[in-house]
Amino acid sequence: MTVKRKKILFINPPAYTTIEFMFHSYNSSIYRLATYYKNLGHDVEVLNLRPEIHQHYNKGVSFNKDHFYFNGIKMHETVNRRACGNWDNEHYSKSIIRVGLPISELVSKIVSKQYDEIMISVMFTYLWEGAYEVINNCRMFSPESKIILGGIYPTLCSDHAKTLGADELHTERICGVDLLPKVNLDFWDEIPIAIDVMTGYGCYNSCTYCAVHVLEGRKHLKREPLEVVDEIEAALSKGVQCIRFLDSNILWDFENHFEVIIDELLRRGLRAEYTTYGGMDTSLLSVDKLAKMVDVGLKDIEVPVETISAKLQQRWNRTLSGKAWLKRVNRVKELNIPLRSFVLGGCVGQTTEDIQITLDFVEDAGVKAYLLFFTPIPGTLEWFNCKKEIGNKTLEELNPLLFPMANENMTVKDLQKLSLKYSGYTMNYITKHPDTCKVENLSSFV
């Protein structure tokens, strides 16, 4: 069957969020989806209105006292303030900024060429506002284009997403190894320092706070190992320096999948800087597995513990106790490689003391601890468990860096202190400029 060739523009919208989010990863799946459509024969372009700093920190990113720039264009602008959690008791708020290239970049793009379809992708449910801005401008300046909104946000929040004005929603998560083609690096204006690679979909865990198993299922769908290596080899040959594996659990069925990939990388001499985004299931960790991964160049070994609270582990459907985690970590310490672990903070049922106890436990084990902050994700069990605490908060008010579940036993003030002390960001802008992410007591906040 002949596919009608379309002119399609994929857009990663700006984010309306707090200053800390500047250094979080962007929606990289849009490049892979664009590659998929290009392989079908369509005329495809990508407009990334929020380039990831990690991708370009030696290429065009600059800082001054108050702002940061990408290729000379200011990348953030304060738009308002938003209440943090526990507002009735603390009256703290944070600045909300628009992170991304100016809307003029979008307008100049869509008026220069008539696109049949404009596809906008939003990952995080609390960052929908950037898509609303993009949809309105596309409607105004490219009225003949069909506007499609996809990604995790419209999949989990379809009723909310319908109000943004797109012509069509892609409300089912696109999964399958056939939709994981070798990403086309020509979509970038310049070769990035790092790219994301997925070797498969799915997660066999069913953590109550996580949406991966809801979106991708609990069955592991694997790409062909040699196809993954071919993609990495092509990227490294063009100047990419870091490969970030996005799999939720890279150790799953290790001997039949990821170990095959590593062996082939070693055989071809493709040593580079490799990192993992989703962490490793510490219960599957061993010296032999880790030694081989380190040999090929894997950095930032992530061994998440989340919490050592037995009560929270049961609530979150986590099966690895703190004692078992420590036993595994101690076994691999003989390799003398740096390990790090994220701790989940700001959750319903936690206290500041609970969080600090886990952080101390991790660091006493010789592992670098950093904090990830919780937000209830629509569609997860924890979302339903937190209905009372969510109350009438809107999606954008549930930004985890606003600490939406803060309470008298886990205050915004304490969480912000922990955030600055246990920051996991790849850049040091926040620690150099702490005033940009401070919380303020504004009794007049609306």
Long-range contacts (C-beta under 8 A, 24 or more apart in sequence): 3-40, 3-41, 3-42, 5-41, 5-42, 5-43, 6-42, 6-43, 6-116, 6-117, 7-42, 7-43, 7-113, 7-114, 7-115, 7-116, 7-117, 8-34, 8-37, 8-42, 8-43, 8-44, 8-45, 8-115, 8-116, 8-117, 8-118, 8-119, 9-44, 9-45, 9-46, 9-47, 9-109, 9-110, 9-113, 9-115, 9-117, 9-118, 9-119, 9-145, 10-34, 10-37, 10-44, 10-45, 10-46, 10-47, 10-119, 10-120, 10-121, 11-46, 11-47, 11-48, 11-49, 11-106, 11-118, 11-119, 11-120, 11-121, 11-134, 12-46, 12-47, 12-48, 12-49, 12-50, 12-121, 13-49, 13-50, 13-100, 13-120, 13-122, 13-130, 13-131, 13-133, 13-134, 14-49, 14-50, 14-98, 14-99, 14-100, 14-101, 14-103, 14-130, 14-133, 14-134, 15-50, 15-98, 15-99, 15-100, 15-127, 15-130, 16-79, 16-96, 16-97, 16-98, 16-99, 16-127, 16-129, 16-130, 16-396, 17-96, 17-97, 17-99, 17-126, 17-127, 17-399, 17-401, 18-94, 18-95, 18-96, 18-97, 18-399, 18-401, 18-402, 18-437, 19-76, 19-95, 19-97, 19-430, 19-436, 19-437, 20-401, 20-419, 20-423, 20-425, 20-430, 20-437, 21-99, 21-399, 21-401, 22-53, 22-68, 22-75, 22-76, 22-99, 22-427, 22-429, 23-53, 23-54, 23-425, 23-426, 23-427, 23-429, 23-430, 24-425, 25-52, 25-54, 25-196, 25-244, 25-277, 26-50, 26-51, 26-52, 27-121, 27-122, 27-123, 27-151, 28-52, 28-195, 28-196, 28-246, 29-121, 29-123, 29-151, 30-119, 30-121, 31-183, 31-184, 31-187, 31-188, 31-195, 32-179, 32-180, 32-181, 32-183, 32-198, 33-119, 33-121, 33-150, 33-174, 33-179, 34-184, 34-187, 35-181, 35-182, 35-183, 35-184, 35-187, 36-179, 36-181, 38-184, 39-181, 44-187, 45-109, 45-187, 46-187, 47-105, 47-106, 47-109, 49-100, 49-101, 49-105, 49-106, 49-130, 49-134, 50-99, 50-100, 50-101, 50-130, 51-101, 52-192, 53-426, 53-427, 54-193, 54-194, 54-426, 54-427, 55-192, 55-193, 55-194, 55-195, 56-190, 56-192, 56-193, 57-193, 57-426, 57-427, 58-193, 59-190, 59-193, 60-190, 63-429, 65-433, 66-433, 66-436, 68-429, 70-101, 73-101, 73-102, 73-105, 74-102, 75-99, 75-100, 75-101, 76-100, 81-440, 81-442, 81-445, 82-396, 82-397, 82-399, 82-402, 83-397, 83-402, 83-445, 84-402, 84-403, 84-404, 84-406, 84-412, 84-439, 85-346, 85-402, 85-403, 85-404, 85-405, 85-406, 85-407, 85-412, 86-403, 86-406, 86-407, 86-408, 86-411, 86-412, 87-445, 89-407, 89-408, 89-411, 90-406, 90-411, 90-412, 90-413, 90-441, 91-441, 91-442, 91-443, 91-445, 92-412, 92-413, 92-439, 92-440, 92-441, 93-439, 93-440, 93-441, 93-442, 93-445, 94-401, 94-402, 94-437, 94-438, 94-439, 94-440, 95-436, 98-130, 100-130, 103-133, 103-137, 106-134, 106-137, 106-138, 107-137, 107-141, 110-137, 110-138, 110-141, 110-142, 110-145, 111-141, 111-142, 114-142, 114-144, 114-145, 115-142, 115-145, 116-145, 116-146, 117-145, 117-146, 117-147, 117-148, 118-142, 118-145, 118-146, 118-147, 118-148, 119-148, 119-149, 119-150, 120-147, 120-148, 120-149, 120-150, 120-151, 120-166, 121-149, 121-150, 121-151, 122-149, 122-150, 122-151, 122-152, 122-153, 122-154, 123-151, 123-152, 123-153, 124-152, 124-153, 125-152, 125-153, 125-156, 125-157, 125-377, 125-378, 125-395, 125-398, 126-375, 126-395, 126-396, 126-397, 126-398, 126-399, 126-400, 127-153, 127-396, 127-399, 128-153, 128-157, 128-160, 128-161, 128-164, 128-395, 128-396, 129-396, 131-164, 132-164, 132-165, 135-164, 135-165, 135-166, 136-165, 139-165, 150-174, 152-211, 152-215, 155-215, 156-211, 156-214, 156-215, 156-377, 156-378, 156-379, 157-378, 157-395, 160-395, 173-215, 173-216, 175-201, 175-202, 175-215, 175-216, 175-217, 175-221, 176-201, 176-221, 177-201, 177-221, 177-222, 177-223, 177-224, 180-223, 182-227, 182-230, 182-231, 182-234, 183-231, 183-235, 185-234, 185-235, 185-238, 185-240, 191-238, 191-239, 191-240, 192-240, 193-240, 193-241, 193-242, 194-240, 194-241, 194-242, 194-243, 194-244, 195-235, 195-240, 195-242, 195-243, 195-244, 196-244, 196-245, 196-246, 196-277, 197-228, 197-231, 197-232, 197-235, 197-243, 197-244, 197-245, 197-246, 198-223, 198-245, 198-246, 198-247, 199-223, 199-225, 199-228, 199-245, 199-247, 199-250, 199-257, 199-258, 199-261, 200-247, 200-252, 200-257, 202-248, 203-248, 203-249, 203-252, 204-249, 204-252, 205-248, 205-249, 205-281, 205-317, 206-317, 207-316, 207-317, 207-318, 208-315, 208-316, 208-317, 208-380, 208-381, 208-382, 208-385, 209-316, 209-344, 209-347, 209-374, 209-376, 209-377, 209-380, 209-382, 210-377, 210-380, 211-377, 211-379, 211-380, 212-248, 212-278, 214-379, 214-380, 216-248, 220-252, 220-253, 220-257, 222-253, 222-257, 225-257, 225-260, 225-261, 225-264, 226-264, 228-261, 229-261, 229-264, 229-265, 229-268, 229-270, 232-265, 232-270, 232-272, 233-268, 233-270, 236-270, 236-272, 241-272, 241-273, 242-272, 242-273, 242-274, 242-275, 243-272, 243-273, 243-274, 243-275, 244-274, 244-275, 244-276, 244-277, 245-274, 245-275, 245-276, 245-277, 245-278, 246-277, 246-278, 247-276, 247-277, 247-278, 248-278, 249-278, 249-279, 249-280, 249-281, 249-284, 250-276, 250-278, 250-280, 251-280, 251-281, 251-284, 251-285, 251-289, 252-281, 252-284, 254-284, 254-289, 259-289, 259-292, 262-292, 262-293, 262-296, 263-292, 265-296, 266-292, 266-295, 266-296, 270-296, 271-295, 271-296, 271-297, 272-296, 272-297, 273-297, 273-299, 274-298, 274-299, 275-299, 275-300, 276-300, 276-301, 276-302, 278-302, 279-303, 279-304, 279-342, 280-304, 281-320, 282-320, 282-324, 282-325, 282-328, 282-329, 283-319, 283-320, 283-324, 283-328, 285-328, 285-329, 285-331, 285-332, 286-331, 286-332, 287-331, 287-332, 287-334, 287-335, 290-332, 290-335, 290-337, 291-335, 294-335, 294-337, 300-338, 300-340, 301-337, 301-338, 301-339, 301-340, 302-340, 302-341, 302-342, 303-328, 303-329, 303-339, 303-340, 303-341, 303-367, 304-341, 304-342, 305-341, 305-342, 305-343, 305-358, 305-361, 305-362, 306-342, 306-343, 306-344, 306-358, 307-343, 307-344, 307-350, 307-354, 307-358, 308-357, 308-358, 308-361, 309-350, 309-354, 309-357, 309-358, 311-349, 312-347, 312-349, 312-350, 312-354, 315-349, 315-385, 316-382, 317-381, 322-358, 322-361, 326-361, 326-365, 329-365, 329-366, 329-367, 330-365, 333-366, 338-368, 339-366, 339-367, 339-368, 340-367, 340-368, 340-369, 340-370, 340-424, 341-367, 341-368, 341-369, 341-370, 342-369, 342-370, 342-371, 342-372, 342-424, 343-369, 343-370, 343-371, 343-372, 343-422, 344-371, 344-372, 344-373, 344-374, 345-371, 345-372, 345-373, 345-374, 345-415, 345-418, 346-373, 346-374, 346-400, 346-403, 346-404, 346-405, 346-406, 346-410, 346-415, 347-374, 347-405, 348-374, 348-376, 348-382, 348-385, 348-386, 348-389, 348-405, 350-410, 351-409, 351-410, 352-409, 352-410, 352-411, 352-414, 352-415, 352-418, 354-410, 355-410, 355-418, 356-418, 359-418, 359-422, 369-422, 370-422, 370-423, 370-424, 371-418, 371-419, 371-422, 371-423, 371-424, 372-400, 372-424, 373-400, 373-401, 373-403, 373-415, 373-419, 374-400, 374-405, 375-399, 375-400, 375-404, 375-405, 376-404, 376-405, 412-439, 413-439
